[in-house]
Amino acid sequence: MDEYWKSWRRSPAGWCECHTLRYGCGVIFVLGALLLTLSRPVLAETPYTFFLAAIVITALCGGLGPAFFATAISALLVRWFFIRPQFSLYHRGNFEDAERLAWFVLAALMASSLVAACRRERNMLRDSEERYRILAETASEAIIVIDESGEILFVNPFAEQTFGASAEKLLGQNLDSLMPRELYQPRILEIQQHLDTRKKAIAVQLPARTLRGGQVLLEMTLGTFSKHGRNLFTAIFRDVSKEERVQHIHL
């Protein structure tokens, strides 16, 4: 279950997040493509493949700006080393190779734009998960994430206090160990039937038990979301045992 727990932790900022390194790595990838192409005569006949790969990798690691920069350098190096006359920026009537170079630049810009957009979506998803994690870990209510079978994938610190056990002991267990399945399972089935609606979540009171053997009365609000193609459920618990005791005393 460590893999699920880690999935809620933000991955540390990698080397590719530094502005200077993103552009620098783009240059390194392009120079690597140049050296690889020059080292094999058979590759020199079609140099565009490796340069395009270098541009796509740059877009994946560094984003759109470094990818466009790598495209410009690649076009310059292809013209300089692989189009006759070599070591010149003038085509001197070699329009066929000039057209190939133009199509290469166009294909590189389109490919890098697509890859950079996917990278941006990935970063937005990562940031969204980070905000959710911070909110969950600082919440003053118990939060548990389960899958469709009831397996516990995430617990926040307040849930550890509520159920009297550490996250390591709760992760991987089924929610059955904390409350009767017949009480919470109908709520999961109801939510699954209304995944495409904006039906307002309803809080229900359920008896639960701690791993220390204690009994508590909890108010549960259940919601759902998707992660990596899986339907997961967020259960927010509020301990209402004290409120119930106060009401009985007044009655």
N, C-alpha and C positions, 0 to 999 in steps of 0.2 A: 504493500500500500504506500510505500515511500514515494512512488512515482506520482500518485495522485496528490499527496501532500505537497510535493515539490512543485506541482503544476500551479499551485496558488501563490508561489513565491516569485517575485520578480527576478528575472535573470539579471546578473550584474551587467552594467554597461560595458560592451566589448570594445575592442580596439577600433572597430569600424565606426564608432560613434564620434570619434574625434574628427573635427573638420579637416585638419591638415592631413591626417592619416588617410582619410577617405579619398582625397585627391591623389595623395602619394601612392596609395595602393593601386589606383587606377593606372597611374604611369607604370608601375611595376608590372601589372598584368599585361599591359600593351607591349612593354619591352620584352617580356617573356615570350609573348606571341611572335615578336620579331625575331628573337634569337632562335626559337624553335623552327620557324619557317626558313630562316637562312641556313640552318644546320642540315636541312634535308632538301636536296635539289628538287625532288618530286613535289614537295610542298610549295616550293617557290612558284610553281605554275598556277596554283590556286591559293593565294595568300589570304583571301578574304575570310575563310572559315575560322582560322584561329584568332584573327583580330576581332571578328564578330563575337566569338566565345569570350574573349577578354573583356569586351564591352558589356556583355550580358552579366558576367560575374561582377564587374564594377558596379553595375546598376543594382545588383542584388545586395552587395555589401555596402555600397556607399550612397546610393540614391541617384536621382536624376542628374544633378549638377555634375558630379564626377563622371557619370556615364557620357554625358555630352562632351565633356572635356576629353575623355578617352577616345571618343569618336573622332574628334578633331585631330588628335595626335595620330590615331590609326590611319586616317585618310592621308595625312602628311607623310607618314612613313611608307605607306603603300605606294604613293606617288614617287617618293624619293628612291626607293630600293627596287620596286618590282614593275615599274612602267617605264618603257623606253621613250626618250633618252633618260637614263638614270641620273640621279643626283641633280635633278633640275625640276623646277616647278612649272615649266612650259611644256605643253603637249606636242607642239609643232605638227599639227595635223593628225595626231593619233587619237581620233575622236572615238574610236571603238573602246579603247581602254578608259578614256575619259568618261564615257557613258557607263561602263561597268563600275567605275569608282563612284559616280553619282548615285547609282542604284544601291551600292554598298552603304553609302552614307545614309540614304533614305531608309533602308532596311534596319540599319543600326539604330537610328533615331526612334523608329517605331518599336523595335524590340526592347530597347532600353526604357522607353516610356511605359510599356506594358509591365515590365519587370519592376520598375520603380514604383508603379501604382500598387502592385501586389505587396511590395515591401512596406509602403506607407500604410496599407490596410492592416498588415501584420503588426506594425508598431502601434497603430491606433487600438487594435485589439489588446495588445500587451498593456498599454497604458490604462485601458478600461478595466482590465482584470486587476491591475495594481490599485486603482482607486477602489474597486470593490473589496479587495483584500484589506486595505487600510480601514475602510468603513466597517467591515466585519470584525476585524481584530480590536477595534476601539469601541464597538457597540456595547451598550449597557444591558443587552439582552442576549440570551443564548442563541447562537446560529449554528445550524448543522446542515450540511449539504449531503444528500443521498442520491443514489441512482434509482432506477425503476424497481429494482429488487429490494430496496431498503438498505443497501450497504452504505455505511458512513464513509464519505470521502473527505470531508473537511469539518473541523470544529473550531470555533473561536475560543479565546481564553475564558470568556464568561460561561460558555457551555461546559468547560472543564470544571468550573466551580459549581455549576448547577447540578451536574450529574456525578460529581465527586470522583472524577478520574482524569488522568492526563490524556492529552491528544493521542499519544502513542498507544494507549490502551483502548481508546474509542475507535480510532481509525481501523477500518477493515471489518469491524463488527457490524451486525445488522441492527437496525433500529428496534427490532423485536426485543433486544436485550434491555431496552429502556422503557418500552411501553407495548401493550398488546397490539399485535398486527391488525386484528379486526377493528381497531379503533382508528388507526391512521390510514390503512390501506384504501378504504372507500374514498378518502380525500384525494389520494394520488390518482385513483381511477377517474374521479370526477374531473380533475384538472387535465388529464390526458384526453378526455373527450371534448375539452374546450380549449385546446392549444391555440387555435386561430381566432379566439375571441378575446375581448378585453373585460371579461367577467371579473368583477371585483372580488378580491380575496376575502374570505370570511374566517374570523378567528373562532376556534372551537376549544373547549376545555377538555383536557384528557388527563387521566391519572398516569403517573409515570413513577419509575423507581430509579434510584441511583445505584451505581455499582458497589456502593458500600452497604446496600440493603435498605436504605431509607425510602420513604414514600413522599411524593410531592404532587401537587396539582398544578398543571401547566396549561397556559393558554397558547395554542399553536396556530400560527398563520403560515400557510403553505403557498409557495410560488414556484414557478418553473422557468428554466432557461436552457439553452443548448450550448454544448461545448464539445468541439471535435466531432460533431454529428450525433452526439448522445443527448437524450433528454435527462436533465438533472433537476433536482427539486431542492429548494431552499426552505428549510423549516425554521421559523423564528419562534422561540419559546419565551414566555414570560411567566415567572413563578407567581401564582395567585393564591397560594396556600394561606398566606397571612391574611389576605383580603377575605377569604372564605371564613376563616376563624373569627375575624372581627364581625362579620355579618351574623354569624351564629350567636355570638355573645350579645349583640344588640337585640336579636330576636328573642 
